[in-house]
Amino acid sequence: MINCLIIDDEPLSRNVLKTFVNDHPDLHLVGECKDAFEAMAELNKQSVDLLFLDINMPKLSGVNFYKGLSKKPQVIFTTAYPEFAVEGFELNAVDYLMKPIAFERFVQAINKVKEKLGTLSVPESAQDYILLKADKKVYRTSFDDILLCEALGDYVKVHLSDKVLIVTTTMKKLISELPADQFVRTHKSFIINKTKFEYIEGNQVKIGKHMVSIGQSYREEVLRQLGSAK
């Protein structure tokens, strides 16, 4: 677990980050502070691996606060002012998040932290799971548990072996995050787990209790990948 401290003078911003941290399975929130002086006290009391540090704060800016630390945790700067980005990266910040912060962008930043801290034991492409955001939670989902994914407007319905998740993502983004040796897109509205298919009948493939459409433009590649190409 990565111990995190949030430092931001805006209550709303602290609440957003607190929710994101609590939703992420690899993070542990050790505290939140409204200014640099509260943060100094927290850092003297406990071990912190990562700071979410607002730049534009009263009395002492986040940049000057971080410069003055003798022992520097990893830092992700947060701010609504893009002009501060260069100075933040000059301090070897892991990342720089612009407010309002999107959860997907937050996860990208955390992956960079994990790489720096050595907590990614294998390349991301070799992971056996994906993080899926649904119902205001983040589910650590094994690739083997996914049967198929179905487009649902601005969301994707992910059918698992024991439940269905309505995930905040797009089909294009999801297929890029799933391992190509295990998943294939059969239609603009469907992605299937190749290891779960039972049979192909006409322009459909049987996955569990579902008959999934195979689009004409996808057919040749789907048949090749499922080992049925003539």
Disulfide bonds with the S-S distance in Angstrom:
none
